[in-house]
Amino acid sequence: MMESHSGPHSHPPSNFDFTVYDRSGQAKVQADVKARLGTTREWAAGYWLNLESVDLRPRGEFFLLVTPDKLYVWAPSKVKGRGMPTWVLDATHILGPYYERVGTGPKDIRPLAFGMLVSWWLIELTSADDSEGKRTPLMRTGLPRAMAHGEVVRGAHA
């Protein structure tokens, strides 16, 4: 069963943990959540290549692979053969306020709680004022702009 935080649209089941749809119902951002520490850019590229190998290449403007300490961001239209992420950001900084809310940190958070934390972050990104913090690494990716006024839908296997 899918679950969304708002919006009138009905969306087909997704193979990703979360999908953010724009007002016209187009998938803008797809995200998978892995409660795994110490990942590398190469590990993330392998994850991407595995998605491609089973014909699950993300179709949105962005694909996110969120771990407790790293945020891997791909712009699918720009991905080349080795599948390396377009950006790798420090998730401990980006998700810091959410870790504070739940009273834990990246090393101690449980997988279910981490998925909920990422859900809160994505929902807040859809309603954030994109004029705030234009110099942050996240803003430079264009992700907040792509998610503005979107609808976050939990995937079938999230």
N, C-alpha and C positions, 0 to 999 in steps of 0.2 A: 504494500500500500504506500502510495506517495503522500507526502505531506508538504504543504507549502505555507509560507507565512502570510501571504496575501495574494490578491489578484483573482480575476474571474476566469483565467484561461485553464483549460484542461490540457495536460501535456502527456505525451506517450511515456511509458516507463523508460528510465535511463539506465545505462550500464555503469554510470559514474555515481559516486556517493552524493554529489550535489551538482545541480545545473542551475545557472542563473539565466532567466529568460528576460528579454526586453519587453516593452509594452506591446509589440506586435506578435509576441509569442516565439521569437527566434532565440535559439540558444546562443548566448554570448560568451558564457564562461562555464567550463566543466571542471570539476574538481574531484580528486580522490584523496582520502585521508588515510595515513599510515602512522600508527603510534610507534614509530621506530626511531631510535636515536642513532647518531653517528653515521648517517648516510652520506654518500658522496655524489658529486656531479655524474660520475660514471654509473653509479647505481641507478640514479634517476634516468639517465639515458637508456639504460637497460630496461627500465620500467616502460618508458615510451616505446621502445622498439618491440617489447612484448605486446603492447596494445596494438601496434601496427600489424604484428604477425597474426593476430586473431581478428583482424579487420575491425578494430575498435578505435581507429585514429580519431581523436577528438575533432569535432567540426566547428566549434565555436571560435570566437576571436582569441580566447585564451584557454589554456589548460593549466590547472594547478595541481601539484602534488605536495600536500601539506604534511610535514612531519613535526614533531614537537620542537625541533631546533632549526629546521630549514624549510624555506618556502621555495619550491622549484616552479618557475613560471615559463611556459612555452607560448609563443605566438605561432600556432600550428601552420599558418601560411608561410612562415619563415624557416621552418625546421628542415635541416639538411639530413643527409644519409645516416649520420651517426646518432641522431636523435638527442643531441645535447640540449639542455634547457637554454632558453634565451636569457633568462636571469636566474640567479640563485641569491636569495635574500635570507637574512637572519630572522628566523621566525620567533626566536626568544624575545627579540625587541618588538616585533610587530604584534605578537600575541601576549606580550607582558601584562597589559591591563586585564586581560581575560584570565590569565593564570592567577593574578591577584584576587579576582572575584571568586574563584573557586578554591582559593587557599592552598594551592599546590604549585609545582613548577614542572618544567619539561621532563625532568628525570623521574618524577613520581606519579605523573598523571596516568590514569588507566585508559585503555582504548575507548570505551564507551563515553567516558567523560571528555576525552579529547575530541571525539566526533561532535559532541554537543557544543564544546567550546568553539570549534571551527564553524559550526552552524551559526552561533551568535555573531562571530566575527563577520561572516559573509552577509548576514542579514543587516548588520550595522553598516557595512560597506555600501549596500544598496541605498541606504538613506542618508549617507554622509554628505556633507557639503564639500564638493570637490575643490573649493577654493582654499580649504585649509591644508596647510603643510605641503605646498607644491614642491618643495625641495626634497621631500623624503624619497628614499629609493623606491618605495611602493608606488608613489605618484608618478615617478619617471617611467614606470612600465606601461602606464595607461590603463591599468586594471580598474582603479576606482571610477574612471570616466566610463568604461565599458559596462560597469555594474550599476551605475547611477539609475535609480528608479526602477531597478529590476525586481524580479520575483525569484526567490530562492526555493528550489524544489529538491526535496530529499529523494535520492534514487531508490530503486527497488531493493538494492542490497546494502544500503547504508545503515 
